[in-house]
């Protein structure tokens, strides 16, 4: 994976961070529990995964092949982003689902 491949993870982390900030403001107005903290956690997990990928940018193809068999690498590269996006979707749905329920 090249440097341009890291942009997706960074973009998702920034989007989760922005959603967290917006949800915090919405939660303070509607007095809902601070579930938005989950979005900050999800952004942190995504940044951690991206940082782990940055460390491995200079690996050779043989090292990358060996890394694909390592359970810790699989958790870092696949598990953390999947968990981050899942947390983001659940928390965002909790805060913002009222937009879909509004009718005339």
VOBA-456979 format. One line per 3 residues: number of its first residue (from 0); their letters; for each residue x, y, z of N, C-alpha, C. Coordinates in steps of 0.001 Angstrom, whole numbers, m for minus. Example, Ala and Ser with C-alpha at 12.3 -4.5 7.8 and 13.67 -1.06 7.14 Angstrom:
0	AS	13190:m5690:7800:12300:m4500:7800:13200:m3300:7800; 12850:m2250:7080:13670:m1060:7140:12900:30:7870
END
This chain:
0	XXX	850:m1166:0:0:0:0:895:1228:0; 580:2156:m841:1360:3368:m931:827:4455:m14; 1458:5580:m115:1076:6709:719:m338:7193:398
3	XXX	m719:7103:m868:m2066:7534:m1239:m3134:6600:m678; m2768:5366:m375:m3714:4432:218:m4063:4766:1659; m3244:5579:2291:m3512:5984:3674:m4552:7088:3768
6	XXX	m4791:7776:2667:m5713:8903:2693:m7138:8494:3048; m7542:7298:2649:m8896:6832:2976:m9104:6696:4466; m8140:6097:5154:m8242:5945:6600:m8239:7276:7322
9	XXX	m7390:8185:6857:m7338:9517:7466:m8652:10257:7223; m9200:10133:6027:m10461:10809:5708:m11607:10277:6568; m11660:8972:6772:m12706:8398:7622:m12534:8858:9058
12	XXX	m11296:8908:9544:m11044:9365:10911:m11456:10818:11085; m11168:11653:10113:m11563:13058:10196:m13079:13190:10141; m13734:12394:9299:m15194:12434:9232:m15813:12013:10572
15	XXX	m15248:10988:11203:m15744:10564:12513:m15529:11653:13564; m14412:12333:13480:m14128:13421:14406:m15111:14574:14221; m15394:14934:12983:m16358:15999:12702:m17755:15592:13177
18	XXX	m18140:14346:12922:m19431:13867:13420:m19491:13912:14941; m18381:13610:15605:m18331:13693:17062:m18535:15111:17551; m17889:16062:16892:m18049:17464:17290:m19476:17954:17059
21	XXX	m20054:17589:15916:m21441:17985:15643:m22417:17306:16606; m22166:16042:16907:m23050:15316:17821:m22939:15859:19242; m21773:16312:19603:m21607:16915:20932:m22468:18168:21051
24	XXX	m22448:18980:20016:m23279:20200:20038:m24760:19849:20036; m25158:18868:19237:m26561:18451:19214:m26960:17873:20571; m26095:17070:21166:m26390:16461:22454:m26505:17468:23576
27	XXX	m25731:18557:23506:m25839:19569:24550:m27156:20325:24444; m27686:20468:23244:m28967:21152:23063:m30130:20247:23458; m30083:18990:23055:m31191:18067:23318:m31050:17333:24644
30	XXX	m29949:17564:25347:m29670:16952:26654:m29698:15416:26599; m29073:14880:25575:m28949:13427:25476:m27645:12992:26139; m27544:11725:26523:m26293:11243:27129:m25121:11401:26157
33	XXX	m23911:11495:26680:m22748:11764:25816:m22273:10548:25030; m23124:10038:24159:m22734:8922:23306:m21706:9341:22266; m21585:10651:22025:m20654:11143:21019:m19210:10747:21336
36	XXX	m18940:10400:22572:m17598:9960:22943:m17214:8722:22128; m18199:7911:21770:m17943:6755:20913:m17377:7156:19561; m17797:8309:19045:m17256:8777:17766:m15795:9197:17910
39	XXX	m15447:9778:19049:m14041:10119:19296:m13199:8851:19421; m13746:7854:20090:m13041:6574:20208:m12862:5932:18833; m13912:5976:18015:m13831:5407:16668:m12786:6141:15828
42	XXX	m12740:7470:15946:m11724:8231:15205:m10322:7853:15686; m10164:7669:16988:m8864:7251:17525:m8444:5885:17020; m9391:4949:16960:m9080:3616:16436:m8662:3683:14973
45	XXX	m9338:4534:14223:m9008:4665:12808:m7624:5298:12624; m7321:6308:13449:m5991:6906:13383:m4913:5898:13778; m5196:5057:14790:m4228:4033:15191:m3946:3060:14052
48	XXX	m4989:2651:13361:m4819:1738:12236:m4010:2395:11117; m4293:3661:10861:m3562:4378:9814:m2097:4556:10191; m1841:4833:11465:m450:4959:11908:298:3633:11783
51	XXX	m378:2531:12089:242:1217:11929:560:946:10468; m306:1385:9574:m36:1209:8136:1115:2090:7683; 1248:3284:8282:2359:4168:7928:3700:3548:8295
54	XXX	3737:2869:9428:4977:2232:9866:5411:1167:8865; 4460:515:8247:4764:m588:7336:4924:m161:5884; 5047:1119:5621:5177:1575:4232:6459:1096:3558
57	XXX	7519:956:4309:8796:607:3689:9094:m892:3684; 8108:m1726:3961:8322:m3174:3954:8433:m3691:2530; 9197:m4758:2368:9303:m5409:1065:8089:m6319:865
60	XXX	7940:m6834:m340:6776:m7674:m626:6804:m8975:178; 7983:m9506:445:8081:m10730:1258:7665:m10455:2699; 8054:m9306:3221:7652:m8939:4588:6157:m8675:4673
63	XXX	5597:m8101:3639:4158:m7855:3611:3395:m9178:3562; 3911:m10143:2798:3285:m11471:2726:3309:m12151:4086; 4424:m12055:4807:4523:m12633:6150:3619:m11888:7122
66	XXX	3490:m10592:6913:2649:m9774:7793:1172:m10113:7629; 790:m10552:6431:m612:m10887:6192:m1038:m12156:6929; m89:m12922:7436:m397:m14129:8210:m368:m13867:9720
69	XXX	63:m12694:10134:192:m12348:11547:m1162:m11895:12099; m1680:m12547:13148:m2985:m12153:13697:m3019:m10717:14222; m1929:m10245:14791:m1901:m8868:15296:m2018:m7868:14145
72	XXX	m1373:m8161:13041:m1458:m7275:11878:m2865:m7281:11296; m3496:m8427:11288:m4867:m8513:10779:m5803:m7680:11643; m5621:m7743:12953:m6438:m6932:13860:m6193:m5450:13606
75	XXX	m4925:m5063:13429:m4603:m3652:13202:m5125:m3150:11861; m4987:m3957:10824:m5314:m3496:9475:m6771:m3694:9088; m7415:m4704:9650:m8802:m4995:9274:m9750:m4783:10449
78	XXX	m9368:m5280:11602:m10253:m5234:12765:m10514:m3842:13285; m9462:m3041:13458:m9652:m1690:13995:m10493:m804:13083; m10226:m760:11771:m11102:51:10926:m12549:m444:10909
81	XXX	m12735:m1758:10923:m14099:m2293:10932:m14816:m1924:12230; m14125:m2038:13348:m14707:m1662:14633:m14997:m163:14684; m14079:646:14154:m14269:2097:14157:m15495:2495:13347
84	XXX	m15636:1929:12171:m16785:2271:11326:m18084:1769:11955; m18063:597:12561:m19258:65:13214:m19682:950:14381; m18731:1349:15211:m19046:2252:16317:m19583:3571:15780
87	XXX	m18955:4081:14736:m19405:5335:14131:m20825:5263:13614; m21161:4169:12950:m22521:4019:12408:m23544:3925:13537; m23251:3152:14573:m24206:2974:15675:m24430:4284:16418
90	XXX	m23355:4977:16747:m23499:6229:17496:m24153:7304:16640; m23775:7386:15384:m24388:8375:14498:m25871:8093:14320; m26233:6839:14186:m27651:6492:14076:m28394:6890:15350
93	XXX	m27772:6698:16492:m28404:7044:17771:m28677:8542:17856; m27743:9352:17426:m27901:10804:17523:m28746:11396:16411; m28589:10910:15209:m29142:11602:14054:m30325:10897:13397
96	XXX	m30836:9812:13964:m31956:9098:13331:m33238:9916:13331; m33342:10903:14197:m34556:11726:14232:m34747:12489:12921; m33664:12719:12178:m33797:13401:10894:m34617:12574:9903
99	XXX	m34479:11256:9953:m35231:10387:9057:m36660:10203:9524; m36926:10403:10796:m38261:10195:11330:m39157:11424:11174; m38591:12570:10890:m39380:13795:10772:m40261:13742:9521
102	XX	m41502:14065:9724:m42476:14122:8618:m43204:15457:8687; m43897:15799:7623:m44649:17073:7596:m45791:17060:8540
END
